[in-house]
């Protein structure tokens, strides 16, 4: 008899044949961490390719201050209360450094990386703004860097640095308040006032606006994490890049998958799989029943339709989507969630029981996938290590409503003709989302030795016949009734178990007034 590990391997292999392949996304390519020595690699882990034990964050009090580094996606969550995170984390002071339209590179500049300085002398007026030449220190062209908006200090004068190449707006520094005009020479540093602060935690969500350059995104995120860790012992969380602009098969879609896979490898338990959550369970937790449009959108690699900002904007989240994202981030920031604990919420779950009747066993229970609790899933079964197939768990399961599990998730499947002795029954609930399949405990059942003769009694007639075990099918019953004016339905039992019902309507060879029934039964 197969041992349990071998059975699980068999079930897992069979699952592959059950799950429909709806896409052919290229596998992420492992990359080394961008020029970070092992001692300073993200979260203290060795760069990709080096063996290391994933460090699970220890439980700690919620941080008092959280800094947000990102684009419009994070900006929508970190604005002052009651917006999103302000509502889910009312006791946390949020410093919102996220600005719409920012690439990962401009986000890194705002966090104090890629130090900029004046390329030409300038005079900062007593009030208002001054236009600047393109600064020194850009790691990419101004066009690729994209929009830059940050509070900065130039020669001690504080103000807002702003650059919008998409609107042909030149570099501009607008002074905060009033004061004496200040002349500043070439080479004067433009100091960001949004650098990570000692004792503050940080959330980084970058890359939506430059998915065309995945290497650049990864380097920028790594630089922000390193800058944070150089000044603060408080946690930093890295959010996955959520679906943006195009489907999973596009260049951007493939790059997004690659970026997220690498971020997960680098940041382990501090990686927030928001893209997976939005597609797996977020609708249910938001009180929204998934529609066909939601499921179609997820299959194509987008966020669920119910979370789109509007029918034309598939990238930004509407208010229910923002609140769903805020709830997940809050679990990490204030409730101590980790990647593993959140991923477990996406798993399938199931039960299995096995009841013997004669030489048959009925396998029953319920199965559901947390990714979409409204959707029925497949359950596969093995008997003594042999794959028997799969059935859809779509029978009523009203008893689960009290536990917050909607939909139809019950199943019951009978297998006939088991030989006498012990049999090992195992099953697998086949998930379809981001989580794992579920393997409930296997069951060992015992089939009693069969009697060699079966009999049946009915109304005005009875008969019996032996069933030779060697024949693939056996003529089990021949029954004659002395009623010529009508035929009867006859219930057929095998070892005392209901097998089938047949109609007594065949003319018997003995002549008028007699009817005969023949039942072909499968060999036990």
N, C-alpha and C positions, 0 to 999 in steps of 0.2 A: 504494500500500500504506500502511496506517495506520502512523504512527510509534508507538514504544513508549509515550510518555505517553498518547496517545489510546487505545491498547490497554488500558492499565491503567485508564483512566477507564471504558472499556466493561466490563471485567471487574468493576470496583467497582460499577457500576450493576447488573450482572446479579446480583451477590451479594445485593443488597437483596431481590430476588425469591426468593432461596433461603432466606433466614433467616426462620423463622417468627416472627411478632410475637406474643409471649405476654403483653405488658403494654402499658399506655398511661400511663406515668409522665410527669407534667408536667415540662417542661424547666425546669431551675433558672433563676431570675431573677438576673441580675447585680446586686450591691449594692456600694455604695461602702464602703470600709473605715471603721469607726466612729470618726469624728473623729480620725483620725491624719494628720498632715501627711506629705507625701511623704518627707521626710528621716527620719521616724521610723516609717514604715509597716512592716508585718511583714517581717522579714528584709531590710530595706532596699529593698524593691520599692515601686513606686508603687501607690496604691490601685487597685482594680478600675476599669476604664474608661480608665486612662491607659496609654499604650504603655510597655513596659519589657522589657528583656531578662532572661529568667529566669536568676537567678544559680545556677550549679552549685557546690555546696560543694566546696572543695578538700580533697584527702585530708589527713587529720590523725590523729595518734595517738588511740587510744580514750581518752575522758575517764576521769579517776580517780574522779570522783563524779558520780552521776546522781540528780536529784530527780524523784520521780513525783508528778504532780498529776492527780487523777482520782477516779473513784468505785470501786465494787466490781470493775469490769472490770479496771482497772489495779492495784487493790489485790491481786488474786489473782496478778498477775505480779511485783509488787515486794516481796512479803514476804521475810523473810530466807531465805537458802539453806537447803535445796536447792530452794526453790520457783521454778519457771519462770525468770525472769531471773537469779536467783541461780545457777542451774545453767548457763545459757547464757553468762553473763558473770561468771565466778568472780573475775576480777581487778578488778571495778568495785564501788565502795562505793555501795550503794543507800540513798537516804533516802526512805522511803515516806510520803508525805503524802496518799495516796489512801485514801478512806474510803467504804464502801458507803452508798448512799442519798443521796449528795451531788449536788445540781444543779450546773450550770456556775457559777451565781452563788455558791453556798456554797464551791465549789472556788476561785473567785476571791477570796473573803473569806479563806480559809485561806492563799492565796498573798500576802496582805497588801494586796489591793485592797479598795475599798469600806470605808474605815476606819470601824470601829465605836467608839463611846464610851458610857459609862454615862448612862442617862437619869434615874437616881435614885441617891442616895447608897447605899453599901453598906459592910458591914464584913466583910472577909475574915478568917475565923477562924484560930486558931493551927494547926488541921488540919481536914481534911474539906472540905465544900463550902458555898457560899452561893448561894441563889437570887437571880437578877437580874431586873429589869424588862427588857422588850424594849429593846435598845440603840438609840441614835441612829446613823444612817448606812446603814441598809438601803436598797438601791436598788429592792427590791420588798417586798411584804408578807412577813411572817414565814412565812405559809403557802406562798407561791410560792417563797420562798428555800429552804425545805425544811430538811433536817437540816444542822446546822453542828457539826462536830467539829474542833477544832484546839488545838494547844499555843499558849498565849498568856501574855502578861504584863500584869498590871494594877498600876500603881504599883510596879513592881519585883518583884512577887510572881508567880512562875511557876506555871502549872497548866494544866488542861484545860478549855476552854470547850465546852459541849455543849448542843445544843438539838434536840429531837425533836418537832416539831409533829404528826407522824403518830401518835405515842404520847401526845399531850397532855402531853408533858414540858416544863416551863418552861425558860427559860434558866438555866444552872447553871455555876458556876465552882468546880472542885475543885482545891484547893491541892496542889502536889507537896511532900511532906515536911512538916516542922513549922517553926513560927516564931511570932513575936509577932503578935497580931491587928493588922490594919491597917484604918483607916477611910479610905474613898475617896469623894471628892465627885462630884457630877454633872459630866459632861463629861470625866471621866478616860478617856483612850484605852485601848482594848483592843488591845494590840499583838500581831500574829501573830508567832510564833516559827518560822514555816514559810515565810518570804519566800525568794525565790530568793537564792542566795549567790554571791558573786564566785568565778569560776573553775569553778563547777559547771555541768554540762550539765543539761538538763531534758527530760522527756517530758510532754506534755499530752494527756489523753484525756478529754474532757468532753462532756456533752450528752445522755447516755443517759437521764437522769432528768427532763429538761425539754424533750423534743422538740416539745412543743406550742408552744414559743416560740423558733423558730429565730433570730430577730433577737437575742434575749437571749443565746443560746448563742454566736453569732458575736462579739458585743460582749465577752462574758466571756473567750473564748479570746484575742481580740486584746489585751485588757488584760493577761492573764497573760504573753503573749509580749513585750509592751512592757516589763513589769516585769522580766522576765528579762534582756532586752537592755540595760536601763538599768544593770545591775550586773555582767553577765558577758559575756565574749567567747566563752565556750564555746557549742557548738551547742544549739539547742532544736528538738525534733521534735514535730509535731502529728499525732496519730493520728486516722484517720477514725472516725466513729461507726459501729459495727457494727450489724447488724440487731437490733432490740429491740422486744419487746412485740407487734408486729402486722405484717401483711404489707406488701408494697411499695405496695399500692393505698390503704392507709389514710392518714389525715392524718399520722400519725407517720412512716409509710414515705416519703411524699412529702417531708416536711420533712427527713428524714435525707438523702435524695438531694440536696436543695437545700443543706443545710449542708455536706456533703462537697464538693460542686462549688465552693462559695465558698472553703472552706479550701484546696483545691488551688490555686485561682487566687491566693490570697494567699501561700501558703507554698511553692509550687513543689517544688523538689527535697527540701525538708525535710518534705514531707507524706508520711505513711506510709499507704498504701491497704490497711489491714488487712482491711476488709470485702471488698475484691476478692480478696485473697489467700485468705481462708478459703473463698471460693466457687470459686477458680480455682487448683488445684494443691496446696493445703495438705493435703488428704487423701492424695494420692500421696506427698508428702514425709513424712507421718506414718506411712506404711506401711499405709494403709487403702484398700481397694478400694471405690470409691463404689457405693452401693446405689441402687435405685430411689427409696427414701425420701430419700436424700441429695439426689438430683437434683431430686426434686419439691419439697423444702424450698427449695433454691436458686432454683428457678423462681418460687416464691411470694415470694421476697425474704427468706427466713430464712437462718440459718447451716445448713450441712449437718447432717442429723439425727445423724450420728456424733459431732458436737461439742456437742450439747445437754447441759446439766447433767443433765436428766432429761426424761421425756416431757411434763412440765407446764411446765418452764422452758426456753423456746426462746431466751432471751436470754443467760444466763450460760454460760460454757464449762466443759466437763468437763476433766479433766487432759490428755487428748490435745489438746484444743482450746487449752488454756492454753499448752502447750508449743509448739504450732504458732505461736501468736501471739508467744511469746517468741523463737522462732527468727527471725521476720521483724524484730522490733524490734532484735534483736542484730545483724542485717545492717546496719542503719542506724547503730547506736551504735558498734560496734567494728570493722565491716568496710567502712565507707565506702560503703554502698549509697545510691542516690538513687532518686527516684521513677521516672525513666526506666529505670534499670537493672533495677528490680524489675518494672515494667510489661512490659519485654521478655520476662520469664519467662512471661507469660501468652499469648504469641503462638502462632499456628499455625506449623507448619513443614512443608515438603514438598520432594520432589524430582520431577523430570519428565524422561523420556527419550522420544524419538520415533524409531521405526524404520519404514522404508518397505519395502513389499513390493508390487511392481506399482504399481497406482494406489491403494493403501491405505496408511494410516499408523496405527500402533499407538502410542498415548500411554500410558505406564506410569510407575509410581514408587510412592511412598508419601506419606501425609499424616497428620498428627496435630495435636492441639491440646493445648498444655501445661496448659490449664485442666482437662482430664480425659483423661489419656493412655490410659485404658481404653475410651474412646468413639471410634467411627468417625465421620469427618466427610466432607462433600461436597467434591468437586473439580470445578471448572468449567473448560471448555476453549473457546478460540477458535481458529479457523483463518483466517488472513488477515483478522483483525479481525471475523470473524462468530461470534457466540455459538452454540456447538454444543450447549450443555446442560451438565448436571452428572451425576456418578456418585458413588456411595457408595464410599469407600475402605475396604472391609471384607474384602479378601482376606487370607489369612495373611501375616504379616510376621515370621516367627520370627527372621530375621536381625537384627531390631532388639532382641531380648531382651538381647543382650550389652551393649547401650547403655542398658539400664534403661527401655526403652519397651515396656510390655506391650500387650495387645490385638491387634486386627486392623486394619492400616492400609494394605495394598497396594491398588493399582488397576491396571487394564489396560483400555483402551477403543480399539476399532478403528473407524476412519472410512474408508469406501469411496468410490471414484469420484472421486478427486482428478485434476484435469487435469494434463498434463505441465508441468513447470517447478518453480520454487521456491515454497514455501509456508511461512508463519510460523506456528508453533504456540506458543501461550501457555496458561498454566493459572493457577488460583488455588485455594489451599486455604482453604476457607470456615470460619473459626473461629466458635465459638458463645459464647465466654466474654468476659472483659474485654479480652483482647488484640486484636492486629491480624490480619487475614488475611495469608496468605503468598503471594508471587508469585515462584516460582523463575525462573531465567533462561529466556527464550523460546528456541526452537530453530527453525532454518531447515532444511527438508528439501527434497530434490529428487526429483521423480517423473519417471522416464524416459518418453520418447515411447512410446506404445502401438503394438503391432503390430495390423494391421487384421484378422488372422485368428487364431482360436483353434482348437485341436485337442485331441482326447482319444483315448486308446487304452485298451482294456480287454478282457481275456479273449479272446473269440472274435469281437469286432466292433469297428469303429471308424467314425467319421464326422467331418465338420467342416462348419462353416457360418460365414459372415461375419456380423458384428454391426453393422448400420448405426448410426452414432453419433447420428443425428437422432431415432430412436425412443425414447420414454420407457421402453419395455420391449421386449426382443428375444427372438424364438424362437431360441435359440442352438443347440440340438442336435436332430437327428432321427436316430434310431439303430434299425436293424433287425437282429435276431438270429434265427438259424435254430434256436431252441430253443423249442418250443411247450409243454413240460411245466413250465417254471418261469420266473420273472422274476428280474431281477438288480438289485442296488443299483449305481448309477453315480455315481462321484465327478466333480464338475464343477469345472474349473479355469478361471480367467480370468487371462490374462497370466502363466500359470505359478503362480498363487496359488490355494490352496484356496478355493472359493466355497461349495459346498453338496453335498449328496448327495441323489439322488432315486431312486425305485423305478421300474423298467421294468415297468409292468403295464397300460399302456393298449393296447387292441386297435388294431392298425394298419389303415388302410383297405385295404391290399393283400390282406388275407385271413388265413386260418388259418395258424398257425405263425409269425407275425411279431408282435413287440412294439415299441412306440414310446414314447419318453420326450420330454417337452417341458419345457424349463426356461426360465422367464421371469427374465431377469437385469436389474437396474437399469442404466440408462444411465450410463456412466462420466462 
